[in-house]
Amino acid sequence: MRSILNDPRFAITKSGTFRLKGHVSDLPGDDKKELKRQLEEDKERISELQEVLYAAGKHAVLLIFQAMDAAGKDSCIRHVMSGVNPQGVRVWSFKAPSTLERSHDFLWRHTQAVPERGHIGIHNRSHYEEVLVARVHREFILGQSIPGIRSVKDIDESFWKARYEAIRAWEKQLADSGTVIMKFFLNMSRKEQKKRFLERIDDPEKNWKFNAGDVKERGHWETYMKAYEAAIGATAAPHAPWFIVPADDQWESRALVGRLLREQLEALKLQRPTLSSEARAELDNARKQLEEGSA
């Protein structure tokens, strides 16, 4: 498979009208074979590049995962990052905001979770919940005590446009400061979600994963798809691209995310720091002391 970092089948790099219908939830056979062959190699390469990312200390990497329930975000993150040094990676799984978090603007808690340079940060769900779940359930906005918002009738299209604008500005500021942003939407079909929900019900070892509320949310599927289309179309940018990842086969979504991350890290052309002549002289002196037994 050729480079996919800028492949229009997956990468959305410009804002504008976006439709999920143009993106498959399952890859054709030839692409599957190539991905499977390269999967372990990509993981090893990510591990190597993470070390250089840390040593260089010039960039941070922020991976954002969004998807419908049961699309496999957790397993994708766990699998792709299984070979990296855990000291250089941190995962935040954002739940419903706390009372403290609701007393700040909607980006506040996510700003606290931005990775420092040299590190990889992963947001399992993210600030996009504020234009996805909150758009499907507008009543959630009422709990944020926003001036001028007294009822759901006040939450009109201009409200969402302002949120998209705030997200674009925030992501641009991060990118300008050295944070590489990659946003993944795991594109699972409604049919596949039904299959996975039934597996969670029928398999005793998966019962703990099942939440009856997820079935209720499934009833809003089309509304969610429209919310995703609007959010992706409004916030895609060259410095903060969206990647539409087919997710009906979980190994396939893991392989694609791994390939995309590997290609992005390679595109940074990372290099370990070059020692100054003074630092090199210190190393030579240290070697001499060790070899002579004086240290």
Helices and strands as residue ranges (DSSP letters): E 11-12, G 20-22, H 29-56, E 60-67, H 73-80, G 86-88, E 89-93, H 99-102, H 108-111, E 120-124, G 127-131, H 133-136, H 139-142, G 152-154, H 157-176, E 179-187, H 190-202, G 204-209, H 212-218, H 221-235, E 242-246, H 250-267, H 277-292
